Amino acid sequence: MKLDRNTLVLVLFFILVVTVTNYKKPEVSDYLGIASTIILAIALVINLISLWKKGRDEK
């Protein structure tokens, strides 16, 4: 499985959002960060599954 540019960008955004969001005492803006974390995690899983399927089909 070869990672592409989209996966790298998703991982970097995921790291950025996770490090900036305060999970212990969330305020209004932190709820947006929590939602973004969930959405980015789902997008990463979907992207990795598609890369895995594409790599499996090429063999």
PDBQT receptor file of N, H, CA, C and O in Angstrom, charges set to zero:
ATOM      1  N   MET A   1       0.856  -1.180   0.000  1.00  0.00    +0.000 N 
ATOM      2  CA  MET A   1       0.000   0.000   0.000  1.00  0.00    +0.000 C 
ATOM      3  C   MET A   1       0.896   1.235   0.000  1.00  0.00    +0.000 C 
ATOM      4  O   MET A   1       1.701   1.424   0.912  1.00  0.00    +0.000 OA
ATOM      5  N   LYS A   2       0.755   2.058  -1.006  1.00  0.00    +0.000 N 
ATOM      6  H   LYS A   2       0.101   1.904  -1.747  1.00  0.00    +0.000 HD
ATOM      7  CA  LYS A   2       1.557   3.270  -1.118  1.00  0.00    +0.000 C 
ATOM      8  C   LYS A   2       0.688   4.467  -0.739  1.00  0.00    +0.000 C 
ATOM      9  O   LYS A   2      -0.384   4.669  -1.310  1.00  0.00    +0.000 OA
ATOM     10  N   LEU A   3       1.156   5.256   0.225  1.00  0.00    +0.000 N 
ATOM     11  H   LEU A   3       2.026   5.092   0.689  1.00  0.00    +0.000 HD
ATOM     12  CA  LEU A   3       0.392   6.420   0.670  1.00  0.00    +0.000 C 
ATOM     13  C   LEU A   3       0.517   7.545  -0.348  1.00  0.00    +0.000 C 
ATOM     14  O   LEU A   3       1.588   7.766  -0.914  1.00  0.00    +0.000 OA
ATOM     15  N   ASP A   4      -0.569   8.244  -0.573  1.00  0.00    +0.000 N 
ATOM     16  H   ASP A   4      -1.438   8.065  -0.113  1.00  0.00    +0.000 HD
ATOM     17  CA  ASP A   4      -0.559   9.340  -1.525  1.00  0.00    +0.000 C 
ATOM     18  C   ASP A   4      -0.574  10.682  -0.795  1.00  0.00    +0.000 C 
ATOM     19  O   ASP A   4      -0.534  10.740   0.434  1.00  0.00    +0.000 OA
ATOM     20  N   ARG A   5      -0.631  11.734  -1.564  1.00  0.00    +0.000 N 
ATOM     21  H   ARG A   5      -0.663  11.687  -2.562  1.00  0.00    +0.000 HD
ATOM     22  CA  ARG A   5      -0.591  13.086  -1.008  1.00  0.00    +0.000 C 
ATOM     23  C   ARG A   5      -1.819  13.391  -0.153  1.00  0.00    +0.000 C 
ATOM     24  O   ARG A   5      -1.708  14.080   0.861  1.00  0.00    +0.000 OA
ATOM     25  N   ASN A   6      -2.976  12.892  -0.546  1.00  0.00    +0.000 N 
ATOM     26  H   ASN A   6      -3.067  12.332  -1.369  1.00  0.00    +0.000 HD
ATOM     27  CA  ASN A   6      -4.204  13.145   0.220  1.00  0.00    +0.000 C 
ATOM     28  C   ASN A   6      -4.129  12.543   1.614  1.00  0.00    +0.000 C 
ATOM     29  O   ASN A   6      -4.579  13.156   2.582  1.00  0.00    +0.000 OA
ATOM     30  N   THR A   7      -3.564  11.351   1.722  1.00  0.00    +0.000 N 
ATOM     31  H   THR A   7      -3.198  10.853   0.936  1.00  0.00    +0.000 HD
ATOM     32  CA  THR A   7      -3.426  10.715   3.028  1.00  0.00    +0.000 C 
ATOM     33  C   THR A   7      -2.485  11.518   3.910  1.00  0.00    +0.000 C 
ATOM     34  O   THR A   7      -2.749  11.700   5.099  1.00  0.00    +0.000 OA
ATOM     35  N   LEU A   8      -1.406  11.989   3.345  1.00  0.00    +0.000 N 
ATOM     36  H   LEU A   8      -1.191  11.841   2.380  1.00  0.00    +0.000 HD
ATOM     37  CA  LEU A   8      -0.456  12.798   4.113  1.00  0.00    +0.000 C 
ATOM     38  C   LEU A   8      -1.108  14.074   4.623  1.00  0.00    +0.000 C 
ATOM     39  O   LEU A   8      -0.907  14.451   5.777  1.00  0.00    +0.000 OA
ATOM     40  N   VAL A   9      -1.879  14.739   3.788  1.00  0.00    +0.000 N 
ATOM     41  H   VAL A   9      -2.043  14.433   2.850  1.00  0.00    +0.000 HD
ATOM     42  CA  VAL A   9      -2.565  15.964   4.203  1.00  0.00    +0.000 C 
ATOM     43  C   VAL A   9      -3.582  15.666   5.300  1.00  0.00    +0.000 C 
ATOM     44  O   VAL A   9      -3.687  16.430   6.260  1.00  0.00    +0.000 OA
ATOM     45  N   LEU A  10      -4.331  14.579   5.178  1.00  0.00    +0.000 N 
ATOM     46  H   LEU A  10      -4.246  13.959   4.399  1.00  0.00    +0.000 HD
ATOM     47  CA  LEU A  10      -5.294  14.206   6.214  1.00  0.00    +0.000 C 
ATOM     48  C   LEU A  10      -4.601  13.924   7.542  1.00  0.00    +0.000 C 
ATOM     49  O   LEU A  10      -5.089  14.333   8.595  1.00  0.00    +0.000 OA
ATOM     50  N   VAL A  11      -3.479  13.235   7.498  1.00  0.00    +0.000 N 
ATOM     51  H   VAL A  11      -3.083  12.903   6.643  1.00  0.00    +0.000 HD
ATOM     52  CA  VAL A  11      -2.737  12.934   8.730  1.00  0.00    +0.000 C 
ATOM     53  C   VAL A  11      -2.223  14.215   9.373  1.00  0.00    +0.000 C 
ATOM     54  O   VAL A  11      -2.308  14.372  10.591  1.00  0.00    +0.000 OA
ATOM     55  N   LEU A  12      -1.696  15.124   8.576  1.00  0.00    +0.000 N 
ATOM     56  H   LEU A  12      -1.626  14.997   7.587  1.00  0.00    +0.000 HD
ATOM     57  CA  LEU A  12      -1.178  16.381   9.130  1.00  0.00    +0.000 C 
ATOM     58  C   LEU A  12      -2.294  17.233   9.733  1.00  0.00    +0.000 C 
ATOM     59  O   LEU A  12      -2.113  17.811  10.805  1.00  0.00    +0.000 OA
ATOM     60  N   PHE A  13      -3.439  17.321   9.064  1.00  0.00    +0.000 N 
ATOM     61  H   PHE A  13      -3.586  16.852   8.193  1.00  0.00    +0.000 HD
ATOM     62  CA  PHE A  13      -4.574  18.048   9.637  1.00  0.00    +0.000 C 
ATOM     63  C   PHE A  13      -5.067  17.383  10.913  1.00  0.00    +0.000 C 
ATOM     64  O   PHE A  13      -5.419  18.068  11.873  1.00  0.00    +0.000 OA
ATOM     65  N   PHE A  14      -5.093  16.053  10.930  1.00  0.00    +0.000 N 
ATOM     66  H   PHE A  14      -4.806  15.497  10.149  1.00  0.00    +0.000 HD
ATOM     67  CA  PHE A  14      -5.522  15.314  12.115  1.00  0.00    +0.000 C 
ATOM     68  C   PHE A  14      -4.596  15.621  13.293  1.00  0.00    +0.000 C 
ATOM     69  O   PHE A  14      -5.068  15.874  14.402  1.00  0.00    +0.000 OA
ATOM     70  N   ILE A  15      -3.288  15.601  13.059  1.00  0.00    +0.000 N 
ATOM     71  H   ILE A  15      -2.905  15.395  12.158  1.00  0.00    +0.000 HD
ATOM     72  CA  ILE A  15      -2.327  15.918  14.123  1.00  0.00    +0.000 C 
ATOM     73  C   ILE A  15      -2.512  17.349  14.601  1.00  0.00    +0.000 C 
ATOM     74  O   ILE A  15      -2.475  17.607  15.804  1.00  0.00    +0.000 OA
ATOM     75  N   LEU A  16      -2.711  18.279  13.681  1.00  0.00    +0.000 N 
ATOM     76  H   LEU A  16      -2.741  18.070  12.703  1.00  0.00    +0.000 HD
ATOM     77  CA  LEU A  16      -2.906  19.681  14.048  1.00  0.00    +0.000 C 
ATOM     78  C   LEU A  16      -4.150  19.864  14.900  1.00  0.00    +0.000 C 
ATOM     79  O   LEU A  16      -4.097  20.542  15.926  1.00  0.00    +0.000 OA
ATOM     80  N   VAL A  17      -5.258  19.281  14.500  1.00  0.00    +0.000 N 
ATOM     81  H   VAL A  17      -5.301  18.731  13.666  1.00  0.00    +0.000 HD
ATOM     82  CA  VAL A  17      -6.514  19.445  15.240  1.00  0.00    +0.000 C 
ATOM     83  C   VAL A  17      -6.422  18.792  16.612  1.00  0.00    +0.000 C 
ATOM     84  O   VAL A  17      -6.905  19.352  17.596  1.00  0.00    +0.000 OA
ATOM     85  N   VAL A  18      -5.811  17.619  16.691  1.00  0.00    +0.000 N 
ATOM     86  H   VAL A  18      -5.418  17.163  15.892  1.00  0.00    +0.000 HD
ATOM     87  CA  VAL A  18      -5.707  16.918  17.974  1.00  0.00    +0.000 C 
ATOM     88  C   VAL A  18      -4.837  17.698  18.951  1.00  0.00    +0.000 C 
ATOM     89  O   VAL A  18      -5.147  17.750  20.141  1.00  0.00    +0.000 OA
ATOM     90  N   THR A  19      -3.758  18.303  18.474  1.00  0.00    +0.000 N 
ATOM     91  H   THR A  19      -3.506  18.261  17.507  1.00  0.00    +0.000 HD
ATOM     92  CA  THR A  19      -2.873  19.031  19.383  1.00  0.00    +0.000 C 
ATOM     93  C   THR A  19      -3.457  20.366  19.823  1.00  0.00    +0.000 C 
ATOM     94  O   THR A  19      -3.115  20.851  20.902  1.00  0.00    +0.000 OA
ATOM     95  N   VAL A  20      -4.315  20.966  19.036  1.00  0.00    +0.000 N 
ATOM     96  H   VAL A  20      -4.593  20.573  18.160  1.00  0.00    +0.000 HD
ATOM     97  CA  VAL A  20      -4.864  22.280  19.374  1.00  0.00    +0.000 C 
ATOM     98  C   VAL A  20      -6.111  22.175  20.252  1.00  0.00    +0.000 C 
ATOM     99  O   VAL A  20      -6.381  23.081  21.040  1.00  0.00    +0.000 OA
ATOM    100  N   THR A  21      -6.867  21.097  20.133  1.00  0.00    +0.000 N 
ATOM    101  H   THR A  21      -6.647  20.361  19.493  1.00  0.00    +0.000 HD
ATOM    102  CA  THR A  21      -8.143  20.965  20.834  1.00  0.00    +0.000 C 
ATOM    103  C   THR A  21      -7.931  20.604  22.298  1.00  0.00    +0.000 C 
ATOM    104  O   THR A  21      -7.121  19.737  22.626  1.00  0.00    +0.000 OA
ATOM    105  N   ASN A  22      -8.672  21.284  23.175  1.00  0.00    +0.000 N 
ATOM    106  H   ASN A  22      -9.330  21.988  22.909  1.00  0.00    +0.000 HD
ATOM    107  CA  ASN A  22      -8.642  20.997  24.606  1.00  0.00    +0.000 C 
ATOM    108  C   ASN A  22      -9.775  20.018  24.913  1.00  0.00    +0.000 C 
ATOM    109  O   ASN A  22     -10.950  20.379  24.845  1.00  0.00    +0.000 OA
ATOM    110  N   TYR A  23      -9.421  18.787  25.247  1.00  0.00    +0.000 N 
ATOM    111  H   TYR A  23      -8.466  18.493  25.301  1.00  0.00    +0.000 HD
ATOM    112  CA  TYR A  23     -10.426  17.753  25.478  1.00  0.00    +0.000 C 
ATOM    113  C   TYR A  23     -10.871  17.687  26.938  1.00  0.00    +0.000 C 
ATOM    114  O   TYR A  23     -11.926  17.124  27.230  1.00  0.00    +0.000 OA
ATOM    115  N   LYS A  24     -10.091  18.250  27.857  1.00  0.00    +0.000 N 
ATOM    116  H   LYS A  24      -9.234  18.708  27.620  1.00  0.00    +0.000 HD
ATOM    117  CA  LYS A  24     -10.427  18.155  29.287  1.00  0.00    +0.000 C 
ATOM    118  C   LYS A  24     -11.489  19.160  29.700  1.00  0.00    +0.000 C 
ATOM    119  O   LYS A  24     -12.421  18.808  30.424  1.00  0.00    +0.000 OA
ATOM    120  N   LYS A  25     -11.366  20.403  29.253  1.00  0.00    +0.000 N 
ATOM    121  H   LYS A  25     -10.609  20.689  28.665  1.00  0.00    +0.000 HD
ATOM    122  CA  LYS A  25     -12.346  21.451  29.566  1.00  0.00    +0.000 C 
ATOM    123  C   LYS A  25     -12.782  22.109  28.263  1.00  0.00    +0.000 C 
ATOM    124  O   LYS A  25     -12.339  23.214  27.949  1.00  0.00    +0.000 OA
ATOM    125  N   PRO A  26     -13.637  21.449  27.511  1.00  0.00    +0.000 N 
ATOM    126  CA  PRO A  26     -14.006  22.007  26.204  1.00  0.00    +0.000 C 
ATOM    127  C   PRO A  26     -14.873  23.260  26.325  1.00  0.00    +0.000 C 
ATOM    128  O   PRO A  26     -15.790  23.332  27.143  1.00  0.00    +0.000 OA
ATOM    129  N   GLU A  27     -14.556  24.225  25.497  1.00  0.00    +0.000 N 
ATOM    130  H   GLU A  27     -13.811  24.166  24.833  1.00  0.00    +0.000 HD
ATOM    131  CA  GLU A  27     -15.380  25.421  25.347  1.00  0.00    +0.000 C 
ATOM    132  C   GLU A  27     -16.092  25.308  24.001  1.00  0.00    +0.000 C 
ATOM    133  O   GLU A  27     -16.042  24.264  23.351  1.00  0.00    +0.000 OA
ATOM    134  N   VAL A  28     -16.740  26.367  23.596  1.00  0.00    +0.000 N 
ATOM    135  H   VAL A  28     -16.781  27.215  24.123  1.00  0.00    +0.000 HD
ATOM    136  CA  VAL A  28     -17.529  26.321  22.356  1.00  0.00    +0.000 C 
ATOM    137  C   VAL A  28     -16.644  25.995  21.154  1.00  0.00    +0.000 C 
ATOM    138  O   VAL A  28     -17.013  25.161  20.327  1.00  0.00    +0.000 OA
ATOM    139  N   SER A  29     -15.496  26.633  21.045  1.00  0.00    +0.000 N 
ATOM    140  H   SER A  29     -15.195  27.311  21.717  1.00  0.00    +0.000 HD
ATOM    141  CA  SER A  29     -14.628  26.384  19.896  1.00  0.00    +0.000 C 
ATOM    142  C   SER A  29     -14.008  24.993  19.940  1.00  0.00    +0.000 C 
ATOM    143  O   SER A  29     -13.669  24.433  18.897  1.00  0.00    +0.000 OA
ATOM    144  N   ASP A  30     -13.855  24.430  21.139  1.00  0.00    +0.000 N 
ATOM    145  H   ASP A  30     -14.130  24.885  21.987  1.00  0.00    +0.000 HD
ATOM    146  CA  ASP A  30     -13.282  23.089  21.248  1.00  0.00    +0.000 C 
ATOM    147  C   ASP A  30     -14.243  22.019  20.750  1.00  0.00    +0.000 C 
ATOM    148  O   ASP A  30     -13.804  20.962  20.298  1.00  0.00    +0.000 OA
ATOM    149  N   TYR A  31     -15.542  22.273  20.825  1.00  0.00    +0.000 N 
ATOM    150  H   TYR A  31     -15.899  23.132  21.192  1.00  0.00    +0.000 HD
ATOM    151  CA  TYR A  31     -16.501  21.310  20.285  1.00  0.00    +0.000 C 
ATOM    152  C   TYR A  31     -16.348  21.183  18.771  1.00  0.00    +0.000 C 
ATOM    153  O   TYR A  31     -16.546  20.104  18.214  1.00  0.00    +0.000 OA
ATOM    154  N   LEU A  32     -15.999  22.278  18.110  1.00  0.00    +0.000 N 
ATOM    155  H   LEU A  32     -15.839  23.155  18.563  1.00  0.00    +0.000 HD
ATOM    156  CA  LEU A  32     -15.713  22.228  16.678  1.00  0.00    +0.000 C 
ATOM    157  C   LEU A  32     -14.471  21.379  16.423  1.00  0.00    +0.000 C 
ATOM    158  O   LEU A  32     -14.420  20.621  15.454  1.00  0.00    +0.000 OA
ATOM    159  N   GLY A  33     -13.472  21.507  17.294  1.00  0.00    +0.000 N 
ATOM    160  H   GLY A  33     -13.513  22.123  18.081  1.00  0.00    +0.000 HD
ATOM    161  CA  GLY A  33     -12.268  20.688  17.171  1.00  0.00    +0.000 C 
ATOM    162  C   GLY A  33     -12.545  19.213  17.391  1.00  0.00    +0.000 C 
ATOM    163  O   GLY A  33     -11.979  18.360  16.707  1.00  0.00    +0.000 OA
ATOM    164  N   ILE A  34     -13.416  18.912  18.346  1.00  0.00    +0.000 N 
ATOM    165  H   ILE A  34     -13.875  19.605  18.902  1.00  0.00    +0.000 HD
ATOM    166  CA  ILE A  34     -13.779  17.516  18.596  1.00  0.00    +0.000 C 
ATOM    167  C   ILE A  34     -14.522  16.938  17.394  1.00  0.00    +0.000 C 
ATOM    168  O   ILE A  34     -14.262  15.808  16.982  1.00  0.00    +0.000 OA
ATOM    169  N   ALA A  35     -15.444  17.715  16.836  1.00  0.00    +0.000 N 
ATOM    170  H   ALA A  35     -15.656  18.634  17.171  1.00  0.00    +0.000 HD
ATOM    171  CA  ALA A  35     -16.167  17.266  15.640  1.00  0.00    +0.000 C 
ATOM    172  C   ALA A  35     -15.206  17.092  14.463  1.00  0.00    +0.000 C 
ATOM    173  O   ALA A  35     -15.328  16.138  13.694  1.00  0.00    +0.000 OA
ATOM    174  N   SER A  36     -14.259  18.007  14.327  1.00  0.00    +0.000 N 
ATOM    175  H   SER A  36     -14.160  18.782  14.951  1.00  0.00    +0.000 HD
ATOM    176  CA  SER A  36     -13.272  17.898  13.249  1.00  0.00    +0.000 C 
ATOM    177  C   SER A  36     -12.400  16.671  13.426  1.00  0.00    +0.000 C 
ATOM    178  O   SER A  36     -12.041  16.015  12.447  1.00  0.00    +0.000 OA
ATOM    179  N   THR A  37     -12.052  16.352  14.674  1.00  0.00    +0.000 N 
ATOM    180  H   THR A  37     -12.343  16.884  15.469  1.00  0.00    +0.000 HD
ATOM    181  CA  THR A  37     -11.256  15.159  14.939  1.00  0.00    +0.000 C 
ATOM    182  C   THR A  37     -11.993  13.906  14.491  1.00  0.00    +0.000 C 
ATOM    183  O   THR A  37     -11.406  13.018  13.872  1.00  0.00    +0.000 OA
ATOM    184  N   ILE A  38     -13.274  13.838  14.804  1.00  0.00    +0.000 N 
ATOM    185  H   ILE A  38     -13.752  14.558  15.306  1.00  0.00    +0.000 HD
ATOM    186  CA  ILE A  38     -14.074  12.669  14.413  1.00  0.00    +0.000 C 
ATOM    187  C   ILE A  38     -14.182  12.572  12.894  1.00  0.00    +0.000 C 
ATOM    188  O   ILE A  38     -14.022  11.492  12.325  1.00  0.00    +0.000 OA
ATOM    189  N   ILE A  39     -14.453  13.696  12.239  1.00  0.00    +0.000 N 
ATOM    190  H   ILE A  39     -14.583  14.574  12.701  1.00  0.00    +0.000 HD
ATOM    191  CA  ILE A  39     -14.589  13.701  10.779  1.00  0.00    +0.000 C 
ATOM    192  C   ILE A  39     -13.271  13.331  10.105  1.00  0.00    +0.000 C 
ATOM    193  O   ILE A  39     -13.262  12.561   9.144  1.00  0.00    +0.000 OA
ATOM    194  N   LEU A  40     -12.151  13.876  10.604  1.00  0.00    +0.000 N 
ATOM    195  H   LEU A  40     -12.158  14.501  11.385  1.00  0.00    +0.000 HD
ATOM    196  CA  LEU A  40     -10.851  13.552  10.016  1.00  0.00    +0.000 C 
ATOM    197  C   LEU A  40     -10.489  12.085  10.230  1.00  0.00    +0.000 C 
ATOM    198  O   LEU A  40      -9.903  11.456   9.349  1.00  0.00    +0.000 OA
ATOM    199  N   ALA A  41     -10.830  11.542  11.386  1.00  0.00    +0.000 N 
ATOM    200  H   ALA A  41     -11.306  12.053  12.102  1.00  0.00    +0.000 HD
ATOM    201  CA  ALA A  41     -10.547  10.125  11.639  1.00  0.00    +0.000 C 
ATOM    202  C   ALA A  41     -11.335   9.243  10.676  1.00  0.00    +0.000 C 
ATOM    203  O   ALA A  41     -10.800   8.270  10.143  1.00  0.00    +0.000 OA
ATOM    204  N   ILE A  42     -12.594   9.577  10.455  1.00  0.00    +0.000 N 
ATOM    205  H   ILE A  42     -13.028  10.367  10.888  1.00  0.00    +0.000 HD
ATOM    206  CA  ILE A  42     -13.414   8.813   9.508  1.00  0.00    +0.000 C 
ATOM    207  C   ILE A  42     -12.861   8.944   8.092  1.00  0.00    +0.000 C 
ATOM    208  O   ILE A  42     -12.807   7.961   7.353  1.00  0.00    +0.000 OA
ATOM    209  N   ALA A  43     -12.451  10.153   7.711  1.00  0.00    +0.000 N 
ATOM    210  H   ALA A  43     -12.496  10.952   8.312  1.00  0.00    +0.000 HD
ATOM    211  CA  ALA A  43     -11.888  10.365   6.374  1.00  0.00    +0.000 C 
ATOM    212  C   ALA A  43     -10.592   9.579   6.194  1.00  0.00    +0.000 C 
ATOM    213  O   ALA A  43     -10.341   9.034   5.119  1.00  0.00    +0.000 OA
ATOM    214  N   LEU A  44      -9.767   9.520   7.240  1.00  0.00    +0.000 N 
ATOM    215  H   LEU A  44      -9.970   9.963   8.113  1.00  0.00    +0.000 HD
ATOM    216  CA  LEU A  44      -8.530   8.744   7.158  1.00  0.00    +0.000 C 
ATOM    217  C   LEU A  44      -8.813   7.255   6.983  1.00  0.00    +0.000 C 
ATOM    218  O   LEU A  44      -8.160   6.587   6.181  1.00  0.00    +0.000 OA
ATOM    219  N   VAL A  45      -9.767   6.746   7.718  1.00  0.00    +0.000 N 
ATOM    220  H   VAL A  45     -10.297   7.289   8.369  1.00  0.00    +0.000 HD
ATOM    221  CA  VAL A  45     -10.109   5.325   7.605  1.00  0.00    +0.000 C 
ATOM    222  C   VAL A  45     -10.629   5.016   6.203  1.00  0.00    +0.000 C 
ATOM    223  O   VAL A  45     -10.234   4.018   5.600  1.00  0.00    +0.000 OA
ATOM    224  N   ILE A  46     -11.505   5.862   5.686  1.00  0.00    +0.000 N 
ATOM    225  H   ILE A  46     -11.826   6.673   6.176  1.00  0.00    +0.000 HD
ATOM    226  CA  ILE A  46     -12.038   5.651   4.332  1.00  0.00    +0.000 C 
ATOM    227  C   ILE A  46     -10.919   5.712   3.298  1.00  0.00    +0.000 C 
ATOM    228  O   ILE A  46     -10.880   4.901   2.373  1.00  0.00    +0.000 OA
ATOM    229  N   ASN A  47     -10.014   6.668   3.452  1.00  0.00    +0.000 N 
ATOM    230  H   ASN A  47     -10.046   7.327   4.204  1.00  0.00    +0.000 HD
ATOM    231  CA  ASN A  47      -8.904   6.805   2.512  1.00  0.00    +0.000 C 
ATOM    232  C   ASN A  47      -7.984   5.590   2.573  1.00  0.00    +0.000 C 
ATOM    233  O   ASN A  47      -7.559   5.088   1.533  1.00  0.00    +0.000 OA
ATOM    234  N   LEU A  48      -7.670   5.113   3.774  1.00  0.00    +0.000 N 
ATOM    235  H   LEU A  48      -8.015   5.522   4.619  1.00  0.00    +0.000 HD
ATOM    236  CA  LEU A  48      -6.794   3.952   3.898  1.00  0.00    +0.000 C 
ATOM    237  C   LEU A  48      -7.454   2.692   3.343  1.00  0.00    +0.000 C 
ATOM    238  O   LEU A  48      -6.778   1.858   2.741  1.00  0.00    +0.000 OA
ATOM    239  N   ILE A  49      -8.753   2.546   3.535  1.00  0.00    +0.000 N 
ATOM    240  H   ILE A  49      -9.302   3.224   4.024  1.00  0.00    +0.000 HD
ATOM    241  CA  ILE A  49      -9.463   1.392   2.969  1.00  0.00    +0.000 C 
ATOM    242  C   ILE A  49      -9.445   1.450   1.442  1.00  0.00    +0.000 C 
ATOM    243  O   ILE A  49      -9.247   0.429   0.783  1.00  0.00    +0.000 OA
ATOM    244  N   SER A  50      -9.651   2.640   0.882  1.00  0.00    +0.000 N 
ATOM    245  H   SER A  50      -9.813   3.469   1.418  1.00  0.00    +0.000 HD
ATOM    246  CA  SER A  50      -9.637   2.753  -0.582  1.00  0.00    +0.000 C 
ATOM    247  C   SER A  50      -8.245   2.477  -1.144  1.00  0.00    +0.000 C 
ATOM    248  O   SER A  50      -8.120   1.855  -2.199  1.00  0.00    +0.000 OA
ATOM    249  N   LEU A  51      -7.192   2.935  -0.450  1.00  0.00    +0.000 N 
ATOM    250  H   LEU A  51      -7.294   3.440   0.407  1.00  0.00    +0.000 HD
ATOM    251  CA  LEU A  51      -5.834   2.634  -0.905  1.00  0.00    +0.000 C 
ATOM    252  C   LEU A  51      -5.543   1.140  -0.818  1.00  0.00    +0.000 C 
ATOM    253  O   LEU A  51      -4.888   0.576  -1.695  1.00  0.00    +0.000 OA
ATOM    254  N   TRP A  52      -6.031   0.505   0.238  1.00  0.00    +0.000 N 
ATOM    255  H   TRP A  52      -6.563   0.963   0.950  1.00  0.00    +0.000 HD
ATOM    256  CA  TRP A  52      -5.819  -0.932   0.407  1.00  0.00    +0.000 C 
ATOM    257  C   TRP A  52      -6.535  -1.715  -0.697  1.00  0.00    +0.000 C 
ATOM    258  O   TRP A  52      -5.979  -2.655  -1.265  1.00  0.00    +0.000 OA
ATOM    259  N   LYS A  53      -7.776  -1.313  -0.993  1.00  0.00    +0.000 N 
ATOM    260  H   LYS A  53      -8.227  -0.549  -0.532  1.00  0.00    +0.000 HD
ATOM    261  CA  LYS A  53      -8.528  -2.004  -2.050  1.00  0.00    +0.000 C 
ATOM    262  C   LYS A  53      -7.892  -1.768  -3.416  1.00  0.00    +0.000 C 
ATOM    263  O   LYS A  53      -7.823  -2.682  -4.238  1.00  0.00    +0.000 OA
ATOM    264  N   LYS A  54      -7.429  -0.545  -3.659  1.00  0.00    +0.000 N 
ATOM    265  H   LYS A  54      -7.485   0.198  -2.991  1.00  0.00    +0.000 HD
ATOM    266  CA  LYS A  54      -6.804  -0.245  -4.943  1.00  0.00    +0.000 C 
ATOM    267  C   LYS A  54      -5.511  -1.040  -5.102  1.00  0.00    +0.000 C 
ATOM    268  O   LYS A  54      -5.221  -1.541  -6.189  1.00  0.00    +0.000 OA
ATOM    269  N   GLY A  55      -4.737  -1.158  -4.030  1.00  0.00    +0.000 N 
ATOM    270  H   GLY A  55      -4.972  -0.751  -3.147  1.00  0.00    +0.000 HD
ATOM    271  CA  GLY A  55      -3.508  -1.942  -4.085  1.00  0.00    +0.000 C 
ATOM    272  C   GLY A  55      -3.774  -3.424  -4.250  1.00  0.00    +0.000 C 
ATOM    273  O   GLY A  55      -3.007  -4.124  -4.912  1.00  0.00    +0.000 OA
ATOM    274  N   ARG A  56      -4.846  -3.908  -3.657  1.00  0.00    +0.000 N 
ATOM    275  H   ARG A  56      -5.469  -3.340  -3.120  1.00  0.00    +0.000 HD
ATOM    276  CA  ARG A  56      -5.194  -5.325  -3.763  1.00  0.00    +0.000 C 
ATOM    277  C   ARG A  56      -5.687  -5.651  -5.168  1.00  0.00    +0.000 C 
ATOM    278  O   ARG A  56      -5.421  -6.739  -5.678  1.00  0.00    +0.000 OA
ATOM    279  N   ASP A  57      -6.402  -4.723  -5.798  1.00  0.00    +0.000 N 
ATOM    280  H   ASP A  57      -6.619  -3.839  -5.383  1.00  0.00    +0.000 HD
ATOM    281  CA  ASP A  57      -6.936  -4.958  -7.142  1.00  0.00    +0.000 C 
ATOM    282  C   ASP A  57      -5.849  -4.911  -8.213  1.00  0.00    +0.000 C 
ATOM    283  O   ASP A  57      -6.010  -5.502  -9.280  1.00  0.00    +0.000 OA
ATOM    284  N   GLU A  58      -4.740  -4.213  -7.941  1.00  0.00    +0.000 N 
ATOM    285  H   GLU A  58      -4.609  -3.733  -7.074  1.00  0.00    +0.000 HD
ATOM    286  CA  GLU A  58      -3.675  -4.093  -8.934  1.00  0.00    +0.000 C 
ATOM    287  C   GLU A  58      -2.839  -5.361  -9.038  1.00  0.00    +0.000 C 
ATOM    288  O   GLU A  58      -2.131  -5.548 -10.028  1.00  0.00    +0.000 OA
ATOM    289  N   LYS A  59      -2.905  -6.226  -8.048  1.00  0.00    +0.000 N 
ATOM    290  H   LYS A  59      -3.480  -6.074  -7.244  1.00  0.00    +0.000 HD
ATOM    291  CA  LYS A  59      -2.074  -7.445  -8.066  1.00  0.00    +0.000 C 
ATOM    292  C   LYS A  59      -2.585  -8.473  -9.026  1.00  0.00    +0.000 C 
ATOM    293  O   LYS A  59      -1.996  -9.546  -9.153  1.00  0.00    +0.000 OA
TER     294      LYS A  59
